[in-house]
Amino acid sequence: MNKLVLFDFDGTLADSAPDLAAAANTLRERKGLPPLPYEQLRPMASQGARGLLRAALGLEPSDPDYETSRVEFLDEYKRQMTTLTCVFPGIPELLGTLKQHGYRWAIVTNKVEHLAVPIVEHLGLHTECVVTVGGDTTSHPKPHPAPLLHAAEQAGVAPSDCVYVGDDERDIIAGKAAGMPTVAAAYGYCNVSEVAAWAADAIAHSPQEVWEAIQALLPCDA
């Protein structure tokens, strides 16, 4: 087991958009605004609070009300974050295939640890996941390579023996900066028409294609 697959979480392993969108619409309702269609909020799920607050309330980090709204959003999300979130179809089979062929895997997300870890456990992913690295585990979140390098170090694997799979451009930037081959998960929340511009080493339109990309980019000796 000398190879490690690192996964982004939201939009790559887990379909968490329904709970994120619900939290965003709760904030809108508190301000007397009608809920936005789920389809409008879903693409923002990989961008976390920043993306959801921009889409739902038109807020940017430079706005005076941003930090108060961010805390309110995260508190609301925490109350309902395991209501509808589930793994994408095909992910259980992908993880089983990785284990069968001698790969280990871990999670590197920009979701802070106190939110990420309970969801990982709720979905039953913690039993096989080598380590869960959150957005606050290291000094810098993605697109900085620090979280990916930390995950590799915790697993005792060289960065060159890792591959990073994610559905946001930040994931691809971080993976390249960490010296890892990258796979863009185009089945997630990204705009598929923009994925090619990220210059990932492979593009996967399904978890099955993720497995095919891993085999090509990071053959396992086990």
Rosetta silent file (secondary structure, phi, psi, omega in degrees, C-alpha in Angstrom):
SEQUENCE: MNKLVLFDFDGTLADSAPDLAAAANTLRERKGLPPLPYEQLRPMASQGARGLLRAALGLEPSDPDYETSRVEFLDEYKRQMTTLTCVFPGIPELLGTLKQHGYRWAIVTNKVEHLAVPIVEHLGLHTECVVTVGGDTTSHPKPHPAPLLHAAEQAGVAPSDCVYVGDDERDIIAGKAAGMPTVAAAYGYCNVSEVAAWAADAIAHSPQEVWEAIQALLPCDA
SCORE:     score description
SCORE:     0.000 S_00000001
   1 L     0.000   71.662 -174.309    0.000    0.000    0.000 S_00000001
   2 L  -106.918    9.376  179.412    2.485    2.614   -1.194 S_00000001
   3 E  -124.226  144.041 -176.140    0.102    4.903   -3.063 S_00000001
   4 E  -128.251  128.691  175.143   -2.319    7.459   -1.623 S_00000001
   5 E  -101.885  121.330  177.334   -5.389    8.994   -3.256 S_00000001
   6 E  -100.888  131.665 -179.448   -6.391   12.355   -1.786 S_00000001
   7 E  -116.968  137.432  159.966   -9.969   13.487   -2.288 S_00000001
   8 L   -64.448  166.735 -176.421  -11.651   16.813   -1.930 S_00000001
   9 L  -105.246  -72.025 -177.728  -14.905   16.325   -0.015 S_00000001
  10 E   -66.193  121.966  178.646  -17.828   18.526   -1.102 S_00000001
  11 L    87.276   -3.970  179.346  -18.611   17.851   -4.735 S_00000001
  12 L  -120.740  -57.323  173.043  -16.086   15.030   -5.041 S_00000001
  13 L   -95.572  -44.899 -171.817  -16.955   12.381   -2.451 S_00000001
  14 E  -113.370  138.291  173.072  -20.041   13.902   -0.857 S_00000001
  15 E   -92.631   87.439 -176.033  -23.106   15.564   -2.317 S_00000001
  16 L   -99.626   -1.009 -175.570  -23.519   18.150    0.438 S_00000001
  17 H   -57.554  -38.721 -179.444  -25.161   20.855   -1.678 S_00000001
  18 H   -58.490  -42.287 -179.723  -28.737   20.204   -0.432 S_00000001
  19 H   -73.449  -36.371  177.026  -27.807   20.970    3.178 S_00000001
  20 H   -65.661  -43.879  179.351  -25.601   23.922    2.234 S_00000001
  21 H   -64.456  -38.780  179.119  -28.335   25.400    0.053 S_00000001
  22 H   -63.107  -40.830  178.122  -30.910   24.919    2.804 S_00000001
  23 H   -64.311  -41.352  179.000  -28.737   26.831    5.271 S_00000001
  24 H   -63.881  -41.397  179.366  -28.282   29.656    2.761 S_00000001
  25 H   -69.780  -29.524  174.872  -32.011   29.883    2.148 S_00000001
  26 H   -61.143  -42.646  177.483  -32.653   29.953    5.901 S_00000001
  27 H   -63.927  -38.906  177.199  -30.562   33.116    6.095 S_00000001
  28 H   -62.017  -43.287 -178.853  -32.520   34.604    3.196 S_00000001
  29 H   -63.142  -36.627  178.152  -35.798   33.823    4.925 S_00000001
  30 H   -65.369  -23.879  178.518  -34.610   35.546    8.111 S_00000001
  31 L   -96.249    8.783  178.200  -34.040   38.663    6.032 S_00000001
  32 L    77.923   19.650 -179.391  -37.491   38.461    4.501 S_00000001
  33 L  -101.596  146.717  178.389  -36.213   37.213    1.156 S_00000001
  34 L   -70.819  151.938  178.332  -37.774   34.347   -0.829 S_00000001
  35 L   -65.155  147.010  175.891  -35.747   31.137   -1.104 S_00000001
  36 L   -87.938  151.157  176.591  -33.582   30.720   -4.179 S_00000001
  37 L   -59.770  141.679  179.677  -33.978   27.650   -6.399 S_00000001
  38 H   -54.820  -39.030 -177.837  -31.681   24.812   -5.404 S_00000001
  39 H   -61.015  -27.515  179.708  -30.279   24.731   -8.948 S_00000001
  40 H   -78.300  -30.462 -177.435  -29.026   28.300   -8.485 S_00000001
  41 H   -91.239  -27.261 -175.007  -27.217   27.535   -5.225 S_00000001
  42 H   -54.048  -44.575 -177.618  -25.830   24.091   -6.043 S_00000001
  43 H   -62.419  -16.091 -177.972  -22.867   25.274   -8.165 S_00000001
  44 H   -88.058   -5.020 -171.167  -21.616   27.294   -5.182 S_00000001
  45 H   -60.345  -36.453 -179.228  -21.350   24.313   -2.847 S_00000001
  46 H   -72.398  -13.899 -179.260  -17.649   23.694   -3.474 S_00000001
  47 H   -94.541    3.487  174.131  -16.901   27.310   -2.565 S_00000001
  48 H    63.194 -151.607 -176.141  -18.269   26.931    0.963 S_00000001
  49 H   -57.680  -40.263 -177.862  -19.599   29.852    2.981 S_00000001
  50 H   -59.698  -47.122 -179.289  -17.988   32.423    0.694 S_00000001
  51 H   -68.275  -41.473 -178.753  -19.720   31.080   -2.404 S_00000001
  52 H   -68.219  -39.660  179.320  -23.065   30.505   -0.733 S_00000001
  53 H   -69.463  -32.533  176.151  -23.155   33.951    0.882 S_00000001
  54 H   -66.265  -45.445 -176.832  -22.270   35.569   -2.431 S_00000001
  55 H   -71.809  -39.496 -173.112  -25.029   33.685   -4.233 S_00000001
  56 H   -85.344  -36.061 -173.560  -27.686   33.953   -1.532 S_00000001
  57 H  -125.615    0.156 -179.272  -27.072   37.417   -0.094 S_00000001
  58 L    67.781   26.034 -176.747  -24.703   39.143   -2.499 S_00000001
  59 L   -95.946  140.973  172.934  -22.058   39.383    0.220 S_00000001
  60 L  -118.012  156.419 -178.830  -18.300   39.518   -0.303 S_00000001
  61 L   -54.934  -23.631  179.788  -15.630   39.137    2.411 S_00000001
  62 L   -80.325  -10.405 -178.866  -14.956   42.879    2.199 S_00000001
  63 L   -74.468  143.176 -178.424  -18.547   43.749    3.171 S_00000001
  64 L   -57.343  -33.922 -176.609  -19.127   44.962    6.765 S_00000001
  65 L   -88.680   -0.036 -171.642  -21.846   42.346    7.386 S_00000001
  66 H   -62.303  -50.927 -173.287  -19.897   39.449    5.902 S_00000001
  67 H   -63.939  -41.256  177.715  -18.311   37.994    9.047 S_00000001
  68 H   -62.006  -42.517  179.648  -21.537   38.134   11.063 S_00000001
  69 H   -69.055  -35.392  178.834  -23.413   36.443    8.232 S_00000001
  70 H   -62.990  -45.398  178.441  -20.662   33.852    7.798 S_00000001
  71 H   -63.197  -42.692  179.006  -20.901   32.817   11.450 S_00000001
  72 H   -62.558  -42.573  178.786  -24.691   32.714   11.242 S_00000001
  73 H   -62.039  -47.542 -177.787  -24.516   30.605    8.080 S_00000001
  74 H   -65.325  -37.396  176.965  -22.059   28.107    9.593 S_00000001
  75 H   -63.235  -43.195  179.717  -24.131   27.806   12.771 S_00000001
  76 H   -67.364  -42.309  179.139  -27.246   27.082   10.724 S_00000001
  77 H   -61.610  -41.400 -179.371  -25.393   24.662    8.478 S_00000001
  78 H   -60.031  -33.058 -178.847  -24.011   22.771   11.468 S_00000001
  79 H   -69.966  -22.259 -173.641  -27.569   22.184   12.713 S_00000001
  80 H  -132.724   17.511 -168.935  -28.623   20.453    9.506 S_00000001
  81 L   -73.028  -10.823  176.669  -25.417   19.323    7.785 S_00000001
  82 L  -113.324   17.153 -177.242  -26.232   15.600    7.911 S_00000001
  83 L   -72.286  -51.288 -175.462  -29.899   15.884    6.897 S_00000001
  84 L  -121.244   -9.728 -177.415  -29.598   15.274    3.154 S_00000001
  85 L   -63.816  136.511  179.308  -25.852   14.944    2.530 S_00000001
  86 E  -149.919  167.658  174.887  -24.808   11.628    1.019 S_00000001
  87 E   -77.662  152.413  177.660  -21.960   10.209   -1.050 S_00000001
  88 L   -66.237  149.185  173.408  -22.292   10.459   -4.813 S_00000001
  89 L   -55.753  135.558  179.742  -23.472    7.349   -6.643 S_00000001
  90 L    94.451  -15.793 -179.799  -20.470    5.213   -7.525 S_00000001
  91 H   -68.729  -45.213  177.641  -18.271    6.468   -4.678 S_00000001
  92 H   -56.217  -40.732  179.460  -18.680    3.369   -2.463 S_00000001
  93 H   -66.702  -40.040  178.474  -17.689    1.210   -5.427 S_00000001
  94 H   -61.522  -47.373 -178.746  -14.714    3.467   -6.191 S_00000001
  95 H   -65.470  -36.252  176.429  -13.437    3.318   -2.619 S_00000001
  96 H   -65.580  -38.482  178.698  -13.899   -0.438   -2.561 S_00000001
  97 H   -66.460  -41.165  177.385  -11.942   -0.773   -5.790 S_00000001
  98 H   -58.458  -46.239 -179.805   -9.111    1.343   -4.391 S_00000001
  99 H   -63.206  -42.792 -178.839   -8.852   -0.890   -1.342 S_00000001
 100 H   -60.063  -32.720 -176.993   -8.987   -4.035   -3.461 S_00000001
 101 L   -99.649   10.870  171.718   -6.042   -2.799   -5.531 S_00000001
 102 L    88.643   12.952  176.526   -3.907   -1.693   -2.611 S_00000001
 103 E   -90.879  144.070  166.446   -4.481    2.057   -2.569 S_00000001
 104 E  -100.400  164.247 -179.433   -5.070    4.036    0.598 S_00000001
 105 E  -145.605  156.449 -178.689   -7.101    7.238    0.538 S_00000001
 106 E  -145.819  170.178 -178.393   -7.598   10.407    2.557 S_00000001
 107 E  -117.591  131.978  173.513   -9.688   13.574    2.515 S_00000001
 108 E  -128.257  109.106 -174.871   -8.376   17.119    2.079 S_00000001
 109 L  -127.383  158.004  172.538  -11.149   19.702    2.260 S_00000001
 110 L   -88.349   -3.526  173.896  -11.469   23.427    2.899 S_00000001
 111 L   -69.494  133.327 -177.152  -14.372   22.694    5.239 S_00000001
 112 L   -62.818  154.148 -172.042  -13.154   23.338    8.786 S_00000001
 113 H   -57.216  -43.217 -173.538  -12.433   20.242   10.872 S_00000001
 114 H   -69.116  -12.705  171.683  -15.289   20.600   13.358 S_00000001
 115 H   -98.940  -40.300 -175.435  -17.735   20.460   10.444 S_00000001
 116 H   -67.647  -48.569 -173.235  -15.909   18.031    8.189 S_00000001
 117 H   -60.090  -45.713  178.874  -15.107   15.252   10.663 S_00000001
 118 H   -61.261  -34.443  179.311  -18.703   14.691   11.909 S_00000001
 119 H   -71.810  -41.177  176.312  -19.983   14.428    8.321 S_00000001
 120 H   -57.466  -43.493  178.820  -17.208   12.019    7.362 S_00000001
 121 H   -67.970  -41.224  179.514  -18.179    9.895   10.365 S_00000001
 122 H   -59.101  -37.204 -179.176  -21.901   10.186    9.606 S_00000001
 123 L   -83.589   -1.843  178.700  -21.281    8.844    6.116 S_00000001
 124 L    74.893   18.767 -177.944  -19.192    5.974    7.496 S_00000001
 125 L   -84.964  -16.054 -173.621  -16.076    7.077    5.626 S_00000001
 126 L   -68.815  -20.483 -175.751  -13.879    7.394    8.712 S_00000001
 127 L   -70.974  -26.895 -179.373  -13.255    3.667    9.022 S_00000001
 128 L  -112.042  -19.616 -177.868  -11.090    3.540    5.873 S_00000001
 129 L   -68.116  126.367 -177.631   -9.997    7.174    5.520 S_00000001
 130 L   -66.424  -43.596  179.974   -6.329    7.527    6.523 S_00000001
 131 L  -160.100  146.935  172.587   -6.706   11.151    7.635 S_00000001
 132 E  -111.805  116.615  179.476   -9.159   14.017    7.236 S_00000001
 133 E  -105.518  121.460 -178.781   -7.465   17.365    6.709 S_00000001
 134 L   -95.669  177.825 -179.020   -9.731   20.394    7.092 S_00000001
 135 L   -68.456  -16.672  178.950   -9.406   23.972    5.976 S_00000001
 136 L  -112.744   11.423  179.825   -8.073   24.942    9.398 S_00000001
 137 L   -70.769  -39.694  178.245   -5.779   21.943    9.969 S_00000001
 138 L  -112.331  178.972 -176.896   -2.779   23.772    8.520 S_00000001
 139 L   -71.179  -19.536 -176.297   -1.922   27.464    8.348 S_00000001
 140 L  -134.326  134.523  172.361   -3.244   27.770    4.797 S_00000001
 141 L   -83.774  172.427  172.952   -6.306   26.293    3.051 S_00000001
 142 L   -60.885  142.810   20.799   -6.364   25.297   -0.600 S_00000001
 143 L   -86.096    6.223  174.462   -5.245   26.454   -3.157 S_00000001
 144 L   -64.705  143.912 -178.523   -2.116   26.445   -0.973 S_00000001
 145 L   -76.730   -9.430 -173.739   -0.439   23.011   -1.118 S_00000001
 146 H   -52.787  -45.511 -179.775    0.062   22.819    2.669 S_00000001
 147 H   -62.056  -37.396  179.706   -3.070   20.727    3.415 S_00000001
 148 H   -69.077  -42.511  179.280   -2.171   18.173    0.738 S_00000001
 149 H   -66.006  -35.342  177.312    1.417   17.929    1.894 S_00000001
 150 H   -64.813  -42.942  178.703    0.227   17.512    5.479 S_00000001
 151 H   -61.768  -43.059  178.856   -2.055   14.638    4.482 S_00000001
 152 H   -62.913  -41.945  179.475    0.796   12.912    2.659 S_00000001
 153 H   -63.866  -43.531  179.458    3.074   13.365    5.658 S_00000001
 154 H   -62.275  -32.843 -179.946    0.467   11.979    8.057 S_00000001
 155 H   -84.818  -10.665 -177.809    0.076    8.933    5.813 S_00000001
 156 L    71.412   35.488 -177.054    3.824    8.485    5.465 S_00000001
 157 L  -124.145  138.302  177.427    3.667    8.763    1.693 S_00000001
 158 L   -68.220  144.327  178.465    5.793   10.941   -0.593 S_00000001
 159 H   -53.606  -33.026 -179.864    3.839   13.613   -2.518 S_00000001
 160 H   -69.456  -14.132  177.432    4.973   11.995   -5.767 S_00000001
 161 H  -102.063   19.976  178.626    3.124    8.840   -4.685 S_00000001
 162 E  -120.665  157.572  170.113   -0.153   10.721   -4.255 S_00000001
 163 E  -132.927  143.776 -179.276   -2.876   11.881   -6.621 S_00000001
 164 E  -114.924  132.136 -177.730   -5.406   14.590   -5.804 S_00000001
 165 E  -117.796  123.406  179.438   -9.029   14.450   -6.976 S_00000001
 166 E  -156.102  164.028 -174.508  -11.255   17.520   -6.722 S_00000001
 167 L  -111.443   15.474  179.596  -14.086   19.414   -8.399 S_00000001
 168 L  -130.222  150.885 -179.553  -12.831   22.986   -7.994 S_00000001
 169 H   -59.135  -32.840  177.696  -10.002   24.846   -9.706 S_00000001
 170 H   -58.631  -34.185  179.511   -8.425   25.437   -6.296 S_00000001
 171 H   -64.521  -42.640 -178.230   -8.006   21.672   -5.966 S_00000001
 172 H   -69.545  -40.963  176.781   -6.069   21.436   -9.196 S_00000001
 173 H   -60.147  -45.706 -179.027   -3.884   24.425   -8.305 S_00000001
 174 H   -64.132  -43.522 -179.550   -3.132   22.914   -4.884 S_00000001
 175 H   -62.084  -44.475  178.757   -2.365   19.493   -6.320 S_00000001
 176 H   -63.348  -42.117 -179.420    0.039   20.880   -8.896 S_00000001
 177 H   -65.294  -27.508  179.229    1.759   23.040   -6.266 S_00000001
 178 L   -85.790   -2.883 -179.877    2.182   19.941   -4.086 S_00000001
 179 L    77.880   27.641 -178.861    3.801   18.026   -6.952 S_00000001
 180 L  -112.077  143.705  169.224    0.908   15.589   -7.305 S_00000001
 181 L   -63.496  151.380 -173.191   -0.933   14.486  -10.447 S_00000001
 182 E  -126.851  147.365  176.137   -4.469   15.837  -10.442 S_00000001
 183 E  -126.289  124.013  176.458   -7.906   14.605  -11.494 S_00000001
 184 E   -87.049  121.713  179.487  -10.795   17.032  -12.026 S_00000001
 185 E   -86.303   90.663 -174.019  -14.082   15.533  -10.829 S_00000001
 186 L   -78.706   -0.158  175.737  -16.385   16.964  -13.477 S_00000001
 187 L   -88.684   -3.925 -176.367  -19.417   15.162  -12.026 S_00000001
 188 L   -82.425 -134.788 -173.678  -19.341   17.502   -9.006 S_00000001
 189 L   -99.453    1.748 -174.843  -20.457   21.106   -8.715 S_00000001
 190 L   -74.984  162.578  171.686  -18.122   22.665  -11.250 S_00000001
 191 L   -80.947  110.270 -172.717  -19.068   24.234  -14.556 S_00000001
 192 H   -57.743  -32.191 -178.198  -18.085   21.429  -16.919 S_00000001
 193 H   -68.380  -17.681 -177.900  -17.317   23.885  -19.721 S_00000001
 194 H   -96.942  -12.175 -171.231  -14.578   25.477  -17.577 S_00000001
 195 H   -62.382  -39.894 -177.089  -12.831   22.313  -16.415 S_00000001
 196 H   -58.962  -31.707 -178.477  -10.505   21.947  -19.382 S_00000001
 197 H   -69.551  -16.841  179.914   -8.975   25.344  -18.623 S_00000001
 198 H   -72.678  -19.772  179.674   -7.775   24.066  -15.231 S_00000001
 199 L    60.813   40.406  171.907   -5.230   21.841  -17.013 S_00000001
 200 L   -67.057  159.701  179.973   -5.701   18.886  -14.682 S_00000001
 201 L   -70.633  -23.591  176.702   -3.851   15.726  -15.641 S_00000001
 202 E  -154.380  153.644  175.454   -7.188   13.976  -16.187 S_00000001
 203 E  -119.685  128.130 -178.870  -10.888   14.827  -16.224 S_00000001
 204 E  -116.494  127.198 -179.945  -13.379   12.340  -14.788 S_00000001
 205 L   -97.837    4.406  177.925  -17.090   12.575  -15.522 S_00000001
 206 L  -162.868  160.802  175.221  -17.957    9.792  -13.072 S_00000001
 207 H   -57.842  -33.034  176.586  -16.367    7.934  -10.148 S_00000001
 208 H   -61.776  -40.041  178.072  -15.619    5.077  -12.545 S_00000001
 209 H   -70.868  -26.028  172.757  -13.588    7.466  -14.662 S_00000001
 210 H   -61.170  -45.031  179.143  -11.782    8.602  -11.500 S_00000001
 211 H   -61.398  -42.822  179.301  -10.597    5.017  -11.065 S_00000001
 212 H   -62.939  -38.781  178.923   -9.457    4.852  -14.679 S_00000001
 213 H   -67.898  -40.392  179.303   -7.522    8.114  -14.247 S_00000001
 214 H   -62.793  -44.115  177.834   -5.871    6.904  -11.041 S_00000001
 215 H   -57.006  -39.330 -177.424   -4.745    3.714  -12.721 S_00000001
 216 H   -76.533  -37.557 -173.646   -3.144    5.755  -15.502 S_00000001
 217 H   -90.013  -28.219 -172.962   -1.559    8.458  -13.351 S_00000001
 218 L  -143.192   68.447  179.632   -0.558    6.490  -10.242 S_00000001
 219 L   -58.039  139.316 -179.359   -0.139    2.748  -10.835 S_00000001
 220 L   -99.102  139.653 -178.635    0.022    0.803   -7.578 S_00000001
 221 L   -85.541   -8.477 -174.683    2.688   -1.803   -6.955 S_00000001
 222 L   -67.041    0.000    0.000    0.588   -3.773   -4.452 S_00000001
